[in-house]
Amino acid sequence: MSIAKVPCTIVTGFLGAGKTTLVRHVLENARGRRLAVIVNEFGDVGIDGEILKSCGIDACTEDSIVELANGCLCCTVADDFVPALQGLLDRPAAPEHIVIETSGLALPKPLVKAFNWPEIASRVTVDGVVAVVDGAAVAAGRFADDPEALARQRAADASLDHDNPLEEVFEDQLMCADLVILNKADLMSETERSSVTDQIGKTLPRAVKLVEAENGRVPIDVLLGLGARAESDLDSRPSRHDLDGEHDHDDFETFIVDLPAYASPQALVERLKRAAALHDVLRMKGFAAIDGKPMRLLVQAVGARIQHQFDRRWPEGERRGRLVVIGETGLDRAAIRDVLLG
């Protein structure tokens, strides 16, 4: 029996950055490597797990993908994450590499720290933390260009008593990274790519490779085999929450909409666009039935940007559309449902 530790890659990134697309790309290009995936959902519908399981390749077998939907991994390490890792490692044919896809709201550093827990420390290592960035979203100004200037502005404004949690999550993910994937580079101009790259560089606490990508297509040898041993390198990964000891998700909420069948993909897309335009929705993702089509329609929305494709046939007796909606606390759920269903 080999005593070598099983390498694990933590894939982090904000809502809609393209983490699941990246992980699917890894699975599709495994080249015989025995992989396993732990995917952490935000909400109680396993959309991301379903996307991965619909790959239609050997590396996407049902038992190679473990879904954890009881909460953010960085907050449920003891209850969910460590037991899930142990379960994979105890299999007769243990994986040769484990990919961990966090939720969009997860802080990666608490997860990296968990690899020092006695139960798993001798069996696994963090090969690398990969931060996936939605380049087009950052270029559109979703996050501050100068975090220090923003901090000074906040300090001078007595009406502000807390930081923007979205910015905190974004920066914490970057500061823990061993590799940054600037995804959706095809949706950015050369000037925007240069500006976002510069912004990311100012946030990174140390020299970290940045790779541009479209649809998460990055060579597997670039993603895996970084050899970072991140759990032994915690001091070089600062976090805004190092002193807080807590990570609160109360600023976000998620709910599920059961979708009817639609006459066409465009009919649903138009409703999603209206919901995003009228309400403060960060992310929508799910599956829908289309009249006359045996395949289910996968839809993913980041703001007003909608992607959709038919991914696979509906399982027998499961032709039911469902959509997860994620936003900051205070969403008008009834109004959003009216837009989607009315």
C-alpha positions in Angstrom: 0.0 0.0 0.0 1.3 3.4 -1.0 1.9 5.9 1.9 1.9 8.9 -0.5 -0.8 11.5 0.3 -3.7 11.9 -2.1 -3.4 15.3 -3.7 -6.5 17.5 -3.6 -7.3 20.6 -5.6 -9.7 23.2 -4.1 -11.6 25.1 -6.8 -12.9 28.4 -5.4 -14.5 31.4 -7.0 -17.4 33.8 -6.8 -21.0 33.0 -7.9 -21.1 32.3 -11.6 -17.4 32.4 -12.2 -17.4 29.1 -14.0 -16.2 26.6 -11.3 -18.5 23.8 -12.4 -17.5 24.2 -16.0 -13.9 24.1 -15.1 -14.4 20.9 -13.0 -16.3 19.3 -15.8 -13.4 20.1 -18.2 -11.0 18.4 -15.8 -13.2 15.3 -15.7 -13.6 15.2 -19.5 -9.8 15.3 -19.8 -8.8 12.9 -17.0 -7.0 10.6 -19.4 -7.6 7.5 -17.3 -6.7 9.2 -14.0 -9.0 8.0 -11.2 -10.6 11.3 -10.0 -13.3 12.1 -7.4 -15.2 15.3 -6.9 -16.7 16.9 -3.8 -19.1 19.6 -4.8 -20.6 22.0 -2.3 -24.0 23.4 -3.2 -25.6 26.6 -1.9 -29.1 25.6 -1.4 -30.8 22.2 -1.3 -31.0 21.3 -5.0 -28.0 19.6 -6.5 -27.7 21.5 -9.7 -23.9 21.6 -9.9 -23.7 17.9 -9.1 -26.3 17.1 -11.8 -24.3 19.2 -14.3 -21.2 17.1 -13.5 -23.0 13.8 -13.6 -24.4 14.6 -17.1 -20.9 14.5 -18.6 -21.5 11.1 -20.1 -17.9 9.9 -19.6 -16.3 7.3 -17.3 -14.9 9.9 -14.9 -18.4 11.1 -14.1 -19.7 7.9 -12.5 -22.3 8.4 -9.9 -20.1 7.3 -7.0 -17.2 9.5 -8.0 -19.1 12.7 -7.3 -20.1 13.5 -3.7 -22.5 16.4 -3.1 -22.6 18.3 0.2 -25.6 20.5 0.5 -25.9 21.1 4.3 -24.1 24.5 4.1 -20.9 26.2 3.1 -17.9 23.8 3.5 -15.9 26.4 5.3 -18.6 26.4 8.0 -19.3 22.6 8.1 -15.8 21.2 8.1 -16.3 18.7 10.9 -19.8 17.6 10.1 -19.5 17.2 6.3 -16.1 17.8 4.7 -13.8 15.6 6.8 -16.2 12.6 6.8 -16.7 13.0 3.0 -12.9 12.9 2.5 -12.5 9.9 4.7 -15.3 8.1 2.8 -13.5 8.6 -0.5 -10.2 7.5 0.9 -11.6 4.4 2.4 -12.9 3.1 -0.8 -11.3 -0.1 -2.2 -10.2 1.9 -5.3 -9.3 5.2 -3.7 -9.1 8.2 -6.0 -5.7 9.3 -7.3 -6.7 13.0 -7.1 -9.7 14.7 -5.5 -11.2 17.9 -6.8 -13.2 20.0 -4.3 -15.6 22.6 -5.8 -16.6 25.1 -3.1 -19.8 27.1 -3.1 -19.5 30.6 -4.4 -19.6 32.1 -0.9 -17.0 29.8 0.6 -13.8 31.1 2.2 -11.0 28.7 1.1 -8.6 29.2 4.0 -10.7 27.4 6.7 -10.9 24.5 4.2 -7.2 24.4 3.7 -6.7 24.4 7.5 -8.8 21.3 7.8 -6.2 19.3 6.0 -4.1 19.5 9.2 -6.8 17.7 11.2 -5.4 14.5 12.6 -8.1 12.3 11.0 -6.8 13.2 7.5 -3.5 14.9 7.8 -1.4 11.8 7.0 -3.6 10.8 4.0 -4.3 14.0 1.9 -2.6 17.2 0.9 -3.8 20.4 -0.8 -2.1 20.2 -4.2 -3.3 23.7 -5.0 -6.1 26.3 -4.5 -7.4 27.4 -7.9 -9.4 30.7 -7.9 -11.8 31.1 -10.8 -12.6 34.7 -11.6 -15.5 35.9 -13.7 -13.4 38.4 -15.7 -16.3 40.0 -17.4 -18.1 40.7 -14.1 -15.0 42.2 -12.5 -14.5 44.4 -15.6 -18.1 45.6 -15.3 -17.2 47.0 -11.8 -18.8 44.4 -9.5 -15.8 44.9 -7.2 -13.7 47.9 -6.2 -10.8 48.8 -8.5 -8.8 50.1 -5.4 -9.7 48.2 -2.2 -7.5 50.5 -0.1 -9.2 53.7 -1.4 -12.6 52.0 -0.7 -11.5 51.2 2.8 -10.5 54.8 3.4 -13.9 56.0 2.0 -15.8 53.6 4.3 -13.8 54.7 7.4 -14.8 58.3 6.7 -18.5 57.5 6.3 -20.2 57.2 9.7 -23.3 55.6 8.1 -21.4 52.5 7.0 -20.8 49.9 9.7 -19.7 46.9 7.7 -17.8 45.9 4.6 -19.3 44.6 1.4 -19.4 40.8 2.0 -19.1 40.2 -1.7 -15.8 42.0 -1.9 -14.5 40.2 1.2 -15.3 36.8 -0.3 -13.7 37.8 -3.6 -10.5 39.0 -2.0 -10.2 36.1 0.4 -10.5 33.6 -2.5 -7.7 35.4 -4.4 -5.4 35.7 -1.4 -5.5 32.0 -0.8 -4.9 31.0 -4.4 -2.0 29.1 -5.9 -3.4 29.7 -9.4 -5.9 32.2 -10.7 -8.0 31.4 -13.8 -9.3 34.6 -15.5 -12.4 33.0 -17.0 -14.7 34.4 -19.7 -11.7 36.2 -21.3 -13.5 36.1 -24.6 -16.2 38.5 -23.2 -13.6 41.1 -22.4 -11.7 43.6 -24.5 -7.9 43.8 -24.4 -8.1 46.9 -22.2 -10.5 45.2 -19.8 -8.3 42.1 -19.5 -5.3 44.3 -18.7 -7.3 46.3 -16.1 -8.7 43.2 -14.4 -5.3 41.5 -14.4 -3.8 44.5 -12.8 -6.5 44.6 -10.2 -6.0 41.0 -9.3 -2.3 41.4 -9.1 -2.7 44.2 -6.5 -4.9 41.9 -4.4 -2.6 38.8 -4.5 -0.2 38.7 -1.5 2.5 36.8 -3.4 3.5 35.8 -6.9 0.8 33.6 -8.4 0.3 32.5 -11.9 -2.7 33.9 -13.8 -4.1 32.1 -16.8 -6.8 33.4 -19.1 -9.5 31.0 -20.2 -12.7 30.6 -22.1 -15.5 28.3 -20.7 -13.0 27.0 -18.2 -10.8 25.3 -20.8 -7.4 25.1 -19.1 -5.0 22.2 -19.7 -5.4 19.6 -17.0 -1.6 19.6 -16.4 -1.8 23.3 -15.6 -4.5 22.7 -13.0 -3.4 19.6 -11.3 0.1 18.8 -10.0 0.9 22.2 -8.5 2.5 20.6 -5.5 1.6 23.6 -3.2 1.1 21.7 0.0 -1.0 24.6 1.0 -1.9 23.3 4.4 1.8 23.8 5.4 1.9 27.3 3.9 -1.0 29.1 5.7 1.0 32.2 6.7 1.4 33.3 3.1 -2.4 33.2 2.7 -3.8 36.1 4.6 -7.6 36.4 5.1 -9.8 39.2 6.3 -11.4 36.7 8.6 -8.2 35.5 10.3 -9.1 37.5 13.4 -12.8 37.2 13.2 -13.1 33.5 13.7 -16.5 33.5 12.0 -17.9 33.6 8.5 -21.5 34.7 8.2 -23.8 34.0 5.3 -26.7 36.0 6.6 -26.3 38.6 3.9 -27.3 36.1 1.3 -30.4 34.0 0.7 -31.4 31.3 -1.8 -34.8 29.9 -2.8 -36.1 27.4 -5.4 -38.7 28.0 -8.1 -40.5 25.0 -9.6 -40.6 25.7 -13.3 -43.4 24.8 -15.8 -42.6 23.6 -19.3 -41.8 26.5 -21.7 -42.6 26.8 -25.4 -39.0 27.5 -26.3 -35.6 28.1 -24.7 -35.9 31.8 -25.6 -39.2 32.1 -23.7 -37.5 31.1 -20.5 -34.4 33.2 -21.3 -36.5 36.4 -21.7 -38.1 35.8 -18.3 -34.7 35.2 -16.6 -33.5 38.5 -18.1 -36.5 40.4 -16.8 -36.0 38.9 -13.3 -32.4 39.9 -13.3 -33.1 43.4 -14.5 -35.9 44.1 -12.1 -34.5 42.4 -8.9 -31.1 42.2 -7.2 -30.4 38.6 -8.3 -26.8 37.5 -8.2 -27.2 34.0 -9.7 -29.8 31.6 -11.2 -29.2 28.1 -12.3 -31.3 25.0 -12.9 -33.1 22.8 -15.5 -36.3 23.4 -17.5 -38.5 21.3 -19.7 -39.2 22.6 -23.2 -42.4 21.5 -25.1 -41.7 18.8 -27.6 -38.1 18.3 -26.5 -37.0 15.0 -24.8 -33.8 16.7 -23.5 -33.7 18.9 -20.4 -32.5 22.5 -20.8 -29.6 23.6 -18.5 -29.8 27.3 -17.8 -27.2 29.4 -15.9 -27.5 33.1 -15.3 -25.0 35.6 -13.9 -26.9 38.9 -13.8 -28.3 39.5 -17.2 -25.9 37.1 -18.9 -27.7 33.8 -19.7 -26.2 30.6 -20.9 -28.4 27.6 -21.9 -28.0 24.3 -23.6 -29.7 20.9 -23.8 -27.5 18.6 -21.7 -29.2 15.2 -21.5 -32.5 13.3 -21.7 -34.8 13.6 -18.7 -34.7 10.6 -16.5 -37.9 8.5 -16.6 -40.6 10.2 -14.5 -38.4 13.2 -13.6 -39.4 15.8 -16.2 -39.6 18.6 -13.7 -38.0 22.0 -14.0 -36.4 23.6 -11.0 -34.4 26.8 -10.6 -32.1 28.0 -7.8 -32.2 31.8 -7.2 -29.4 33.4 -5.2 -29.1 37.0 -4.1 -28.5 39.3 -1.2 -30.9 39.2 1.7 -34.2 40.9 1.0 -35.1 39.4 -2.4 -38.7 39.8 -3.4 -39.4 36.2 -3.9 -43.0 36.6 -4.9 -42.2 39.1 -7.5 -39.4 37.0 -8.9 -41.7 34.0 -9.1 -44.3 36.1 -10.9 -41.8 37.1 -13.6 -40.7 33.5 -14.1 -44.1 31.9 -14.0 -46.6 34.5 -14.9 
